[in-house]
Amino acid sequence: MQDGFGLKVVKLGENGVTEKDILVHDAHCMDNTLQLKLALMEGPDFPVALGVIRDVEAPTYDDAVNAQIEEVAAKKKYHNFQELLMTNDIWEVK
């Protein structure tokens, strides 16, 4: 069950705990706070969470990095080394 910002192991029927008090996990929630707490539970005080902990549509790290590179490259005035050399003042050494 949720206990403030943390988790707490309880038994149904003890200390007035009912099914309504039990935390229900939503693997499709975009906020990963609870999902991380479940993934980090360790024994012997907590059970080990098994199954699908997080199932959301989100870009992979690789896709996000590639999109960022494409966005920056689109703003550049040059796209190769030759163009880079031609973007500044040019002089001839004799």
N, C-alpha and C positions, 0 to 999 in steps of 0.2 A: 504494500500500500504506500501511497505517497505520504511523506512526513515532512512538511515544509518544502524545502528544495531538495530533499533527499528521498531515499527509499527506506522502507521498514518492512521486515518480515513479520507477518502476523498469521494467526490461525483463526479460521472461521469459527465463530461461536465463543471465542475467548475474549474477555473484556468488552463484550458488546459488539464485536466486529461482525458485520454482515456482508453479504455479497455486494451491496451498494458501496461499501468502503474499499473494495478491492480495485486496484488500478487496472484499467483495460488499456492495453498497448495498441497503438495505431501505427503500423509499419509504413503507411503512406503519408504520414505527417511530414511536412517540409522542415519544420523545426526539429533539429536532431538532438536536442538536449536530453530528452527522455531516452531516446534510442542509445545515446552514448552511455548513459547511466546503466541501462540494462546490459550493454555489452561489457561494461567494466565490473559487473558484479562478480565477486569471488567467494568461494567457500572458505571456511565452514559456516560463516554467518549468513551468507546469501546463497540461494540456488544459482546454478549456472544457466543463463538464458540460452535456449536452443531454438533453432528455426530461423525464420526470416525476421530480422530485427529492423531492417530498413529497406524499403522498396519504393523509391521515388524516381521520377523522371528528372534527371539533371545531367548537364554535360560532364563528360569525363575530364580529368585533369589534362590529359593530352589534347583533347578537343579545345578546351579553354585556352591553353597556351598557344595552340596554332591559330585560334581566332584572334588572340591578342597580337601575335606576330603579323598576321595579315592586316589588321587595323593600323598598326604602326607603319608598316610598309606602304600602305595606300596613301599615307600622309607625307611620305618622303618625296623630295624633289629629284632623287636619283635612285636607280634600281640596280646599278652595277658599279664596279670600281671606276671604269672610264667616266661615267656620268658624275661620279663623286669628284674626280679630279677636275672636271670642267665647271664645277659649281662655284669655285673661288677664283680670285684673280690669277691670271696666268702670266708668267714671265718667261723669257728665254734667256738662258745663260750662254754667253759667248766666250 
